[in-house]
Every structure is written in structure tokens, then in C-alpha cells.
């Protein structure tokens, strides 16, 4: 996939995600998706973080500066910390960030040259390479489907 195709895939997958989220009534955003919490506001903030983080990594070519609680390779620990950092934010605040998080990611991709896009952005000590495409996929079109069942569960609970 080239850079422009990646940008289009981000736009398309985000539009699909937004359409799904739009099916949830306003008053259902506070319904827990899981027993231990995480409502649609929390899921939305979680997704926005990864969109923002990916855009920042692409823009800087290095790790974005984040709260120290998020600075871990342990994804479960990072997600728990992310939840703690965002749990007191208002739904309106989180929702207003949605267009900015994905727009920042798209902007970072648009600012890349095709040559930059084609090179690995990071090579890990184990030899794994992170490309722009693999990073963007992890933060968007491969990430959104992980939460579809959660959103549908919230919507159903909201209708019941």
C-alpha cells in the first residue's frame, strides 16, 4: 500500500467507525461496555490516543512525549493508565477531540514524502521493523474492529 492509499484507508475506516459510534444514543455513552468499566467515552478516548500517538510518532520520527504512566511496552498497563487519565473527562470533551486526533494522523502522513513512507520508521532490538503502514494500521483500521462488539453492546443496552 502506498502513502496515498494509506491515507484513504484511514479516512474510510474512520468514517465507518464514526458511523458505528453515531448509532449509539447520546444518553447511552455512559453505559459500561465491560464489568470493570469502560464506556463509549473511555473507548473513544482510548482510540483517539492511539491515533494521536501514531501521528506524533510519524511527525517526530521518535517516541511522542506522554505521561510517564503511558510510557510502557505493556499494552494492558498502558491501557489501564490511559483509562485512569481520561476517566474524569466529559463526554463532550472527548467527542470534540475525535476529529483532531485522526486529522493529526492524516496530516502527518500527508507531510511525509513517498520515500520517507517507504522506509521503516523504527527497527526494534529484535529486528522487527515498524513501517508507517504497520503503525497506522495498528492505530486505525486494525484497531477499530477490536471495539465494534463493545460499541454494539453499549447500543443494545441503551435500547433495552
Secondary structure, DSSP 8 states (H G I E B T S, - for coil): --HHHHHHHHHHHHHHHHHHHTTS-GGGTTS-SBTTB--HHHHHHHHHHHHHHHHHHHHHTS-----GGG--S-HHHHHHHHHHHHTTS-HHHHHHHHHHHHHHHHHHHHHS-HHHHHS-SEE-TTS-EE-HHHHHHHHTTTTGGGGHHHHHHHHHHHH-
